[in-house]
Amino acid sequence: MLLSIWIALIISKTADQPVWQIDLADLDIYGHCPVAVVSSDLLVVGDEDNGQLVFMDAAGRELKRAGSKGQGPGEMSNLGMIQWCPHQQILTVTDYANRRFSRWDKDGKLLAEHPFPNDRLHFFHFVDDHRALALINWSGHMPGEVCLILFDMKTRQRKMLFQHKQDAPKKLAQFQSNDRVFGLLLDWEPKLKYAAGKGFAVVNWGEDKRLHLLNFSGKKVARPFAVDLPSYPLTDKQVDDFLATIGKNIKLKGMARPEYWPAVQTIMMDFSDNIWVFGWRPRKNAPIPFVVYDRTGKKLGKGKTSELPKVVSPDGLVTMRETEEHNYLEKHLVTLNIN
């Protein structure tokens, strides 16, 4: 049985057939492009070169721009992430160069700016006007415990929601180039991943196939359950292919790699607070498997997509396809197999 992503009707198109495609070069947008989807006909893309938010419709027509390059109020220098919160109806922009967050409405009006915390926190997600989820020591290579916290921007207080205790930090793999030694955080190494819905978060630790559903008091809203995704053996060829992306004749030192890829590559939340969990390709050019759960952990279905999405939109998956000269935003309709 096949169901659409909103469990409403059968869709005959596959993930390989984009519903629409936008060439961002037509808007003079190049390089790193964070993306947020506000509605089925309103997208926001970050223009890194000009420090602006570009609002556009699904046909790629520019509607307006907000912000400018710089360090003053309403100005941005390094657009790391754009998030749309459907429950608050607010855009949050992470600016790493200015070390602050800015918050905007869907009309492009600046609402507030918050400086980064001095703490070593990573991967923020605002849950209201002054509180945000964040990770501490998000990788198994960092000293100390790996944690998800709720951080209050006003009081600077933090509340522990999830904690993974480890005996000792794992050693980074290293490679040497021109007498310099570089540390590598590899795709298959353990990391803490999470996504947030209205009043709850879902968490996964890279060496564990389980999902943990927690409210913002840190209490479990469901039993931890195993994610229904395959975990493939990590082959020597995959290691060699990875090294080839770095450079020729690269040799790794100190790498203690696992036997298997982690089951979970990333977690995303849709506008209805359904949980989308994406795995890894079993081989090059193979589709990416995913599974969808509701906010209680009930499985809604499984599917495959040709590309890892930037975001789950109200009616499809929005992906970025990159070539040497162009970045293409594409929306794909997908189907869920119920089994």
C-alpha positions as CSV (number, residue, x, y, z in Angstrom):
1,M,0.0,0.0,0.0
2,L,1.3,3.5,-0.9
3,L,0.6,6.7,1.0
4,S,1.6,10.3,0.3
5,I,3.8,12.1,2.8
6,W,0.8,13.7,4.4
7,I,-1.1,10.4,4.4
8,A,-3.8,11.8,2.2
9,L,-3.6,10.3,-1.3
10,I,-1.5,8.1,-3.5
11,I,1.1,10.0,-5.6
12,S,2.4,8.4,-8.8
13,K,5.5,10.5,-9.2
14,T,8.8,9.2,-7.8
15,A,11.6,11.0,-5.9
16,D,13.6,11.2,-9.1
17,Q,11.1,13.4,-10.9
18,P,11.3,17.0,-9.5
19,V,8.0,18.9,-9.3
20,W,9.9,22.1,-9.8
21,Q,13.6,23.2,-10.2
22,I,15.1,26.6,-9.5
23,D,18.6,27.5,-10.8
24,L,19.9,29.8,-8.0
25,A,22.4,31.3,-10.5
26,D,19.4,33.1,-12.0
27,L,19.2,35.1,-8.7
28,D,23.0,35.5,-8.6
29,I,23.2,33.1,-5.6
30,Y,26.3,30.9,-5.6
31,G,28.2,28.8,-3.1
32,H,26.9,27.8,0.3
33,C,23.1,28.3,0.3
34,P,21.1,27.6,3.5
35,V,17.4,27.0,2.7
36,A,14.1,27.3,4.6
37,V,10.6,26.4,3.4
38,V,7.9,28.7,4.8
39,S,5.0,27.2,2.8
40,S,4.4,25.3,-0.5
41,D,4.9,28.6,-2.4
42,L,7.4,30.5,-0.2
43,L,11.1,29.7,0.2
44,V,13.9,31.6,1.8
45,V,17.5,31.1,0.6
46,G,20.6,32.7,2.1
47,D,22.7,34.8,-0.3
48,E,26.2,34.5,1.3
49,D,27.9,37.0,-0.9
50,N,25.5,39.8,-0.1
51,G,24.5,38.8,3.5
52,Q,20.8,38.7,2.5
53,L,17.7,36.5,2.9
54,V,16.1,36.0,-0.5
55,F,12.4,35.3,-0.4
56,M,11.1,33.5,-3.5
57,D,8.1,31.6,-4.8
58,A,8.2,28.0,-6.1
59,A,8.7,29.2,-9.6
60,G,12.0,30.8,-8.6
61,R,10.7,34.4,-8.8
62,E,12.3,36.7,-6.3
63,L,9.8,38.4,-4.1
64,K,12.0,40.4,-1.8
65,R,15.3,40.6,0.0
66,A,16.0,41.3,3.7
67,G,19.3,42.3,5.4
68,S,22.6,43.3,4.0
69,K,26.3,42.5,4.3
70,G,28.0,43.8,7.5
71,Q,28.1,43.7,11.2
72,G,25.4,46.2,12.2
73,P,21.8,45.6,13.2
74,G,20.0,43.5,10.6
75,E,23.3,42.8,8.8
76,M,24.8,39.4,8.3
77,S,28.3,38.1,7.3
78,N,28.2,34.3,7.3
79,L,24.8,32.6,6.9
80,G,25.3,29.2,8.5
81,M,21.7,28.0,8.8
82,I,18.2,29.3,8.2
83,Q,15.3,27.6,10.2
84,W,11.6,28.2,9.8
85,C,9.5,27.3,12.9
86,P,5.9,26.7,11.8
87,H,4.6,26.8,15.4
88,Q,6.1,30.3,16.0
89,Q,5.9,31.5,12.4
90,I,9.5,32.8,12.7
91,L,12.7,32.5,10.7
92,T,16.0,32.1,12.7
93,V,19.3,32.8,11.0
94,T,22.6,31.7,12.4
95,D,25.5,34.1,11.6
96,Y,28.8,32.6,12.5
97,A,31.0,35.5,11.5
98,N,29.0,38.0,13.7
99,R,28.5,35.3,16.3
100,R,24.8,35.9,16.7
101,F,21.3,34.7,15.8
102,S,18.7,37.0,14.1
103,R,15.0,36.3,14.0
104,W,12.7,37.4,11.2
105,D,9.0,37.2,10.3
106,K,7.9,35.7,6.9
107,D,7.6,39.3,5.5
108,G,11.3,39.9,6.0
109,K,11.0,42.1,9.1
110,L,13.8,41.8,11.7
111,L,12.3,40.9,15.1
112,A,15.3,40.4,17.4
113,E,19.0,39.5,17.6
114,H,20.8,37.3,20.2
115,P,24.6,37.0,20.7
116,F,26.0,33.5,20.7
117,P,26.5,32.0,24.1
118,N,30.1,31.9,25.3
119,D,29.7,28.2,26.0
120,R,30.9,25.6,23.6
121,L,27.4,24.9,22.2
122,H,26.5,23.6,18.7
123,F,23.6,23.2,16.4
124,F,20.9,25.5,17.9
125,H,17.2,25.2,17.4
126,F,15.0,27.9,18.9
127,V,11.8,26.6,20.6
128,D,10.5,30.1,21.7
129,D,11.6,33.7,21.7
130,H,14.5,33.1,24.1
131,R,15.1,29.4,24.6
132,A,17.0,27.1,22.2
133,L,18.0,23.5,22.1
134,A,21.8,23.0,21.6
135,L,24.4,20.2,21.7
136,I,27.4,20.0,24.0
137,N,30.3,17.9,22.7
138,W,28.2,16.6,19.9
139,S,30.9,14.2,18.6
140,G,32.4,11.2,20.3
141,H,35.8,12.8,19.7
142,M,35.1,15.7,22.1
143,P,36.1,15.4,25.7
144,G,33.3,15.2,28.2
145,E,29.8,13.8,27.9
146,V,27.7,14.3,24.8
147,C,24.5,16.2,25.7
148,L,21.4,17.8,24.3
149,I,20.4,20.8,26.5
150,L,17.7,23.5,26.6
151,F,19.5,26.9,26.9
152,D,17.9,30.1,28.1
153,M,19.3,33.1,26.2
154,K,18.1,35.6,28.9
155,T,19.2,33.8,32.1
156,R,22.0,31.8,30.6
157,Q,20.7,28.8,32.4
158,R,20.7,25.3,30.9
159,K,18.6,22.2,31.4
160,M,20.0,18.7,30.5
161,L,17.6,16.8,28.3
162,F,19.7,13.9,27.0
163,Q,23.1,12.7,27.9
164,H,25.4,10.0,26.5
165,K,28.3,9.0,28.8
166,Q,31.4,7.7,27.2
167,D,34.5,6.2,28.9
168,A,37.0,8.4,26.9
169,P,36.9,10.6,23.8
170,K,37.7,8.7,20.6
171,K,40.9,9.6,18.7
172,L,40.4,11.6,15.5
173,A,41.8,10.0,12.4
174,Q,44.7,12.1,11.0
175,F,46.3,12.7,7.7
176,Q,49.5,14.5,6.8
177,S,50.0,17.0,3.9
178,N,53.0,19.2,3.4
179,D,54.3,18.4,6.9
180,R,51.0,19.5,8.5
181,V,48.8,17.1,10.3
182,F,45.1,17.4,10.1
183,G,42.4,15.8,12.2
184,L,39.3,14.3,10.5
185,L,35.8,13.8,11.7
186,L,34.5,11.1,9.4
187,D,31.0,10.4,8.3
188,W,30.8,7.0,10.0
189,E,32.0,8.3,13.3
190,P,29.5,8.6,16.2
191,K,27.6,11.9,16.5
192,L,24.6,13.1,18.4
193,K,21.7,14.0,16.1
194,Y,18.4,15.6,17.0
195,A,15.3,17.4,15.6
196,A,12.7,19.4,17.4
197,G,8.9,19.6,17.1
198,K,6.3,21.5,19.2
199,G,7.2,20.7,22.8
200,F,9.5,17.7,22.1
201,A,12.7,16.6,20.6
202,V,13.9,13.3,19.0
203,V,17.5,12.2,19.6
204,N,19.8,9.6,18.2
205,W,23.4,8.6,19.2
206,G,25.5,7.4,16.3
207,E,26.4,4.0,17.8
208,D,22.8,3.3,18.8
209,K,20.0,2.5,16.4
210,R,17.4,3.8,18.8
211,L,15.4,7.0,18.8
212,H,14.7,8.8,22.0
213,L,11.6,11.1,22.3
214,L,11.8,13.7,25.1
215,N,9.8,16.7,26.1
216,F,11.5,20.0,27.1
217,S,11.6,18.9,30.8
218,G,13.7,16.0,29.8
219,K,11.0,13.4,30.4
220,K,10.5,10.6,27.9
221,V,7.3,10.8,25.9
222,A,7.7,7.3,24.5
223,R,9.9,4.3,25.1
224,P,13.2,4.4,23.1
225,F,12.7,2.3,19.9
226,A,14.9,0.9,17.2
227,V,14.8,2.9,13.9
228,D,13.8,0.7,11.0
229,L,16.8,1.5,8.7
230,P,19.6,-0.8,7.5
231,S,23.1,-0.5,8.8
232,Y,25.6,-1.4,6.0
233,P,29.1,-2.9,6.4
234,L,31.8,-0.2,6.0
235,T,34.0,-1.4,3.2
236,D,37.6,-0.7,2.4
237,K,36.5,0.8,-0.9
238,Q,34.3,3.3,0.8
239,V,37.2,4.4,2.9
240,D,39.4,4.7,-0.2
241,D,36.7,6.7,-2.0
242,F,36.4,9.0,1.0
243,L,40.2,9.6,1.0
244,A,40.1,10.3,-2.7
245,T,37.8,13.3,-2.1
246,I,40.6,14.8,0.1
247,G,43.5,14.4,-2.2
248,K,45.9,12.0,-3.9
249,N,48.2,9.7,-1.9
250,I,46.5,10.4,1.4
251,K,47.3,8.0,4.3
252,L,45.3,8.0,7.5
253,K,46.9,7.6,10.9
254,G,45.2,6.4,14.0
255,M,41.9,5.5,12.4
256,A,39.9,2.9,14.3
257,R,36.9,2.6,12.1
258,P,33.7,0.6,13.0
259,E,32.5,-2.4,11.0
260,Y,29.2,-0.7,10.1
261,W,27.9,2.7,9.0
262,P,25.6,4.2,11.6
263,A,21.9,3.5,10.8
264,V,20.9,7.2,11.0
265,Q,22.4,10.0,8.8
266,T,20.1,12.8,9.8
267,I,16.7,13.5,11.4
268,M,14.2,16.1,10.2
269,M,10.7,17.2,11.4
270,D,7.8,18.2,9.1
271,F,5.2,20.8,9.7
272,S,2.9,18.2,11.3
273,D,5.6,17.1,13.7
274,N,6.2,13.8,11.9
275,I,9.7,12.5,12.3
276,W,11.7,11.8,9.1
277,V,14.8,9.6,9.7
278,F,17.3,9.3,6.8
279,G,19.9,6.5,6.4
280,W,22.9,6.1,4.1
281,R,23.3,5.0,0.6
282,P,24.3,1.3,0.4
283,R,26.6,2.2,-2.5
284,K,27.4,5.2,-4.8
285,N,24.4,6.5,-6.7
286,A,22.0,4.2,-4.8
287,P,18.9,5.9,-3.3
288,I,18.9,7.0,0.4
289,P,16.4,5.0,2.5
290,F,14.2,6.8,5.0
291,V,11.4,6.0,7.5
292,V,8.7,8.3,9.0
293,Y,7.2,8.2,12.5
294,D,4.6,10.3,14.2
295,R,5.3,12.2,17.4
296,T,4.4,9.2,19.5
297,G,6.9,6.9,17.7
298,K,4.2,5.1,15.5
299,K,5.7,4.2,12.2
300,L,3.9,5.8,9.2
301,G,5.9,4.2,6.4
302,K,9.2,4.0,4.6
303,G,10.6,5.3,1.3
304,K,13.7,6.2,-0.7
305,T,15.0,9.5,-2.1
306,S,17.7,10.3,-4.7
307,E,19.2,13.1,-2.6
308,L,19.3,14.0,1.1
309,P,16.8,16.9,1.5
310,K,17.7,20.3,2.8
311,V,14.2,20.4,4.4
312,V,10.9,18.5,4.5
313,S,8.4,21.0,3.0
314,P,4.6,20.8,3.5
315,D,4.2,18.8,0.3
316,G,7.5,17.2,-0.6
317,L,11.3,17.0,-0.1
318,V,13.4,20.1,-1.1
319,T,16.9,19.1,-2.2
320,M,20.0,20.9,-3.5
321,R,21.7,19.5,-6.5
322,E,25.1,21.1,-7.0
323,T,27.2,21.2,-10.2
324,E,30.5,23.1,-10.8
325,E,28.7,26.3,-11.9
326,H,25.1,26.0,-10.6
327,N,23.1,25.1,-7.5
328,Y,19.6,23.8,-8.3
329,L,16.8,23.7,-5.7
330,E,14.4,20.9,-6.5
331,K,11.2,19.7,-4.9
332,H,10.4,15.9,-5.0
333,L,7.1,14.2,-4.3
334,V,7.7,10.9,-2.5
335,T,5.5,7.9,-1.5
336,L,5.6,5.9,1.7
337,N,5.4,2.1,1.7
338,I,3.3,0.9,4.5
339,N,4.5,-2.5,5.6
